[in-house]
Amino acid sequence: MNHFDNQFLTYIVTLHDWLNQPGYVTLFSVSFLASTVLPLGSEWLLVMMLANGYEPVSTVATATVGNYLGAVTTYLIGLYGGSWLIEKVMRVSSLQQERARNSYRRYGVYSLLFSWLPIIGDPLCMVAGMLRINFGLFTVLVIFGKLVRYAVTALITLYAAR
């Protein structure tokens, strides 16, 4: 094994240990990353933490804030990223961008209430930035949608744990 392989293996083991010892920092980080263009989910960690006795309000708040800030990152990519970043790096085709714009035209800015949904949520936030949707309205809609999703997940988890 060369030096690079040892460093990579150490990184993987550290990441594995970090994810196996969940806490608020881990939940925040996973929730943040899940709300960017990475194909992750964060509900599983929220459920696991609640099942292990973490305080529900703090857990839901941590996940919501992390997920919201990830959505803000995606919004900013849409706002400042330019077509090169969006098309070449993130591989969002012109057709996908046009579909997202059409969805905004059809359903309006209130479609951001569904920014928590897999597959369509991240593009909704990116297009909101591309279309320069008012950031205050973006914030209210995105936080509300994400908070409701995590709160419902928490309620179901706590009810099932009784």
C-alpha positions as CSV (number, residue, x, y, z in Angstrom):
1,M,0.0,0.0,0.0
2,N,1.3,3.4,-0.9
3,H,0.9,6.6,1.2
4,F,-2.2,7.7,-0.7
5,D,-3.9,4.4,-0.1
6,N,-3.2,4.6,3.6
7,Q,-4.6,8.1,3.8
8,F,-7.7,7.2,1.9
9,L,-8.3,4.1,4.1
10,T,-7.9,6.3,7.2
11,Y,-10.4,8.8,5.8
12,I,-12.9,6.0,5.1
13,V,-12.5,4.5,8.6
14,T,-12.9,8.0,10.2
15,L,-16.0,8.7,8.1
16,H,-17.4,5.3,9.1
17,D,-16.8,5.9,12.8
18,W,-18.2,9.5,12.6
19,L,-21.4,8.2,11.0
20,N,-21.7,5.4,13.5
21,Q,-21.6,7.9,16.3
22,P,-24.4,10.2,15.3
23,G,-24.9,13.4,17.0
24,Y,-26.2,16.8,16.1
25,V,-23.1,17.7,14.1
26,T,-23.5,14.6,12.0
27,L,-27.2,15.2,11.5
28,F,-26.6,18.8,10.5
29,S,-23.9,17.7,8.0
30,V,-25.8,14.9,6.5
31,S,-29.0,17.1,6.3
32,F,-26.9,19.8,4.6
33,L,-25.4,17.5,2.1
34,A,-28.8,15.8,1.4
35,S,-30.2,19.2,0.3
36,T,-27.4,19.8,-2.2
37,V,-27.1,17.9,-5.4
38,L,-25.7,14.9,-3.7
39,P,-28.0,11.9,-3.7
40,L,-28.3,11.5,0.0
41,G,-31.2,11.2,2.5
42,S,-31.2,12.4,6.1
43,E,-34.4,11.0,7.5
44,W,-32.8,7.7,8.4
45,L,-30.4,9.5,10.8
46,L,-33.1,11.6,12.3
47,V,-35.1,8.4,13.0
48,M,-32.1,6.6,14.4
49,M,-31.3,9.5,16.7
50,L,-34.8,9.8,18.0
51,A,-35.0,6.1,18.6
52,N,-31.8,6.4,20.7
53,G,-33.4,9.1,22.9
54,Y,-32.2,12.3,21.4
55,E,-34.3,15.3,22.2
56,P,-37.0,15.7,19.5
57,V,-37.2,19.5,19.1
58,S,-33.4,19.9,18.9
59,T,-33.1,17.0,16.5
60,V,-35.8,18.3,14.2
61,A,-34.4,21.8,14.4
62,T,-30.9,20.6,13.6
63,A,-32.0,18.6,10.6
64,T,-34.2,21.5,9.3
65,V,-31.5,24.1,9.6
66,G,-28.9,21.9,7.9
67,N,-31.3,21.0,5.1
68,Y,-32.3,24.6,4.7
69,L,-28.7,25.8,4.4
70,G,-28.0,23.1,1.8
71,A,-31.0,24.5,-0.1
72,V,-29.5,28.0,0.2
73,T,-26.2,26.7,-1.3
74,T,-28.2,25.2,-4.2
75,Y,-30.1,28.5,-4.6
76,L,-26.8,30.4,-4.7
77,I,-25.4,28.0,-7.3
78,G,-28.4,28.9,-9.4
79,L,-28.0,32.6,-8.7
80,Y,-24.3,32.9,-9.3
81,G,-23.2,29.6,-10.8
82,G,-23.6,30.5,-14.4
83,S,-24.4,28.2,-17.2
84,W,-20.9,26.6,-17.2
85,L,-21.2,25.4,-13.6
86,I,-24.8,24.3,-13.9
87,E,-24.4,22.5,-17.2
88,K,-20.8,21.2,-17.2
89,V,-20.0,20.6,-13.5
90,M,-23.5,19.7,-12.2
91,R,-24.6,18.3,-15.5
92,V,-28.1,19.9,-15.5
93,S,-29.0,20.0,-19.2
94,S,-30.7,22.8,-20.9
95,L,-33.8,20.6,-21.2
96,Q,-33.8,20.0,-17.5
97,Q,-33.4,23.7,-16.8
98,E,-36.3,24.5,-19.1
99,R,-38.5,21.9,-17.5
100,A,-37.8,23.5,-14.1
101,R,-38.5,27.0,-15.4
102,N,-41.8,25.7,-16.9
103,S,-42.7,24.2,-13.5
104,Y,-42.2,27.5,-11.9
105,R,-44.3,29.2,-14.5
106,R,-47.1,26.6,-14.1
107,Y,-47.1,26.1,-10.3
108,G,-45.5,29.3,-9.1
109,V,-43.0,29.9,-6.5
110,Y,-45.1,27.9,-4.0
111,S,-43.6,24.8,-5.6
112,L,-40.7,25.5,-3.2
113,L,-42.9,24.0,-0.5
114,F,-41.9,20.7,-2.1
115,S,-38.1,21.4,-2.1
116,W,-37.8,18.5,0.4
117,L,-38.8,15.9,-2.2
118,P,-36.1,13.6,-3.7
119,I,-35.1,14.3,-7.3
120,I,-37.1,17.5,-7.8
121,G,-36.3,19.4,-4.7
122,D,-32.7,20.4,-5.5
123,P,-33.5,21.6,-9.0
124,L,-36.4,23.6,-7.6
125,C,-34.0,25.5,-5.3
126,M,-31.4,25.9,-8.1
127,V,-34.0,27.3,-10.5
128,A,-35.3,29.7,-7.7
129,G,-31.8,31.1,-7.8
130,M,-31.6,31.2,-11.6
131,L,-34.9,33.1,-11.7
132,R,-33.9,35.3,-8.8
133,I,-36.8,34.5,-6.6
134,N,-37.1,36.8,-3.6
135,F,-34.8,35.3,-1.0
136,G,-37.2,36.1,1.9
137,L,-40.0,34.2,0.2
138,F,-37.6,31.4,-0.7
139,T,-36.6,31.1,2.9
140,V,-40.1,31.0,4.3
141,L,-41.3,28.4,1.8
142,V,-38.3,26.2,2.0
143,I,-38.0,26.2,5.8
144,F,-41.7,25.5,6.2
145,G,-41.6,22.6,3.8
146,K,-38.5,21.0,5.3
147,L,-39.7,21.6,8.9
148,V,-43.0,19.9,8.2
149,R,-41.3,16.9,6.6
150,Y,-38.9,16.4,9.6
151,A,-41.6,17.1,12.2
152,V,-43.9,14.5,10.6
153,T,-41.0,12.0,10.4
154,A,-40.3,12.6,14.1
155,L,-43.9,12.3,15.1
156,I,-44.3,9.0,13.3
157,T,-41.0,7.7,14.8
158,L,-42.0,8.7,18.3
159,Y,-45.4,7.3,18.0
160,A,-44.0,4.0,16.6
161,A,-41.5,3.8,19.5
162,R,-44.2,3.8,22.2
